[in-house]
Amino acid sequence: MPTPPLPPYLGAAYYPEAWPEETIEQDIQRAKELGINCFRVAEFAWSRMERREGQYDFGWLHRVCDRLLEAGIAVMMCTPTPTPPAWLTRKYPEVLACSADGRPYGHGGRRHGCPTSPKFRELCRGIAGKMAEEFAKDPAVVSWQIDNEYGCHLSQCFCTNCLEGWREWLRRRYGTLDALNEAWGTELWSQYYTDWEEIPQPVQAGAGHHPSLVHHYRWFMSDMYAEQCREQYEVLKAAGAVNVTTDGMPNPWHRLDYEEMYRDLDLVANNCYFPPSEYAGMIAECDWMRPVKGTPYYFTESAVGYTGGGSVGSLYLANPGSIRARGWFMMALGGEAVMYWLWRGHWSGQEMNHGCLIHQWGEPTPGSEEVAQLGSELEAASEFMRATRVPQSPVGIHFHTPSGWMLDYETQVPGFHYDTYWNRYFHKPLVEMNVMRDALFAGHSVAGHQLLFTPFMAWLPDETLSAVLDAVAQGMTWVVGPLTSIRSEHGTVYRDCALGALERALPFRVARRFPASGVDPRIIWADTCTQGTAGVWCDVLEPQGPKVKPLAVYESGPGAGEIGAVEISHGQGTIKVLGFLPSDPNDHWLHTVLWAAGVRPVCATTPGICVVPRVGEATHGWIAFDWKGEGGHAVLPEGGVDLLTGDPVPGVLSMERYGVAVVECPQ
């Protein structure tokens, strides 16, 4: 019996239900030409598998899997629950999600099912269970995808199912109405609740809803999607399915808490559609996916060029060389699969203009030649990729979706957006410096990192604070702030001090604060006597003991002459508390922090060149890529052989525009 190929996988979303069965022969031929060795199938095919309730037809899908296996192409099987059939929504209208004005979404698109509907969940478990019976042991199937892009198009539902579920979720969380009223401070604006039935959903209100209610409703909906996903996961695993995941989409579009979503799944998968000008954002996606499970991740969707997707603004052609480079850095930074949406362009229905690997009439599209090159190169480097992993990075950066919910609803700063500022001021500068970094959720272990940044974490969970302080005591450096620990888990401001548990745990206090907008205070760094600008929000800090020293002082603005940042000795480590967002020419402050913490770049490079270390039991090396498309050089720590060309690399590596090198070093 034939066996499916091993990773790395280069794949695409495949929709055989939309085409005559004989089309598969041309698809296989083209797939072989382009180096495609994995197809994602069935994610929207519910009506083809269950044309009428209880009448199943999996024969066509078995024939697809069998033929792909014969051709040496693996299958990622998907449950089709984002697209319930017409018979289902007609017979069970209670499964339909509702908009904020209470109107049910109509049939005809996708993601119109309510994640809390008991009937919809039952039907989703049913089709997932039937698929598991048919395909869990199918030799062609190497992985499973649950649903598709939870939260896409519909991140919140306002139906009566959700209203009941929302109130029950709050009961479980708070226990009593008195506890909820106290935590939220509902005496203001006469919002005090005397019955659970009085708590509304955040539908339209005269002057905007209570921030605690809005924040918790987002949390509730995110939990419901994670719960719905977990139900299908349990059904699939009970039948023996392997490598089960769901495909997310990067923030800020969907705003789900992926820490909770992926907690119990087998691996992490994500869809990314950043254009070449925003590749730093895609690198950030790699950096949060890698640590979640500690196993290789899947990129289940990316575009060959333009994305379409119903948006004229998404219609673009990728820069020459950028598709190949993107595929490589997705793999280099910890991936095991890179897949495109979609394989053959849709001839009807939604997204007919979306980028694809082959046109509707079977000819390759612009950009497919780069995919073919990527496929041949992945084959050449496959043993090295399977034998190595990305080691833990010296730097961690906390990323916290619940804090994003808080800050983005009642923003304190004009133009502030959590994801944008997190990337622009913390993650992207590290990428540009060629410093390896891990994006960490609040529940991640921080042990083993030399340096940790925790910016904009409005709510700092007690467990996170305790774990971080333990790591600092063992020698780690922690840079915390700005806008960290300014809210409780309830979305409220602390009454005893400005920064809650953070301020209670450390010997400093916030005397007062003011917005930087319109003031842009100048600051001076005490350790280097260099100047900069304070951005976003400004806290005036007061040391409260001998272990605290000033790190930065305001030179202008309402805090002139007062302290804006402090450094605290804690055990064997150091804590740097930022009361403002530093803005220096060339990120001088960041270089200083890295140097003091003993963190260095992987190696010397031209800006835009990244070098990723790869280590294994029997081999090691480096993968270098140009993500800016400007070309340049890298001085590798150790020479070796470029597996893509066979050429020796003595140490200095010259890279063309969007160039890539996979250098294996001698043992």
Protein Blocks (a to p, Z undefined) as FASTA:
>chain_A
ZZddddddddddddfklpcfklmmmmmmmmmmnopabdcehklmmmmmmmbghiacfklm
mmmmmmmmmnopacddddfklmccfklmmmmmmlpccdfkopacdehiehkacfklmklm
mmmmmmmmmmmmmmmmgmklmbdcehjhehihpabdcbfklmmmmmmmmmmmnopamlmm
mmnopmgghlacfbfklpccfdddfkopafklmmmmmmmmmmmmmmmmmmmmmmmmmnop
ahiaddddddfklopafklmmmmmmbdcdddfbdfklmmmmmmmmmmmmmmnopacddfb
dcfbbnklopaklgccddehklmmmmmmmmmnopabdcdddfbdcfedjhklgccfbdfk
opacehjlmmmmmmmmmmmmmmmmmmpccdddfbdcdddfklmmmmmmmccbehiafklm
mmmmmmmmmmmnopacddddfklcfehiabdcdehilbacfklmmmmmmmmmnopacded
ehihkacfkopacfkbmnlmmlmmpccddfbdcdfehnlpadddfklopacddehiacdd
ddebjkbccfbdcfedjkgoiafbdcddehjbccdddfbdcddehhlmmmmmmmmnopac
fbdcdehiacdddddfkbccdddddfkonopadddfbdcddfknopacfkiacddehiac
dddddZZ
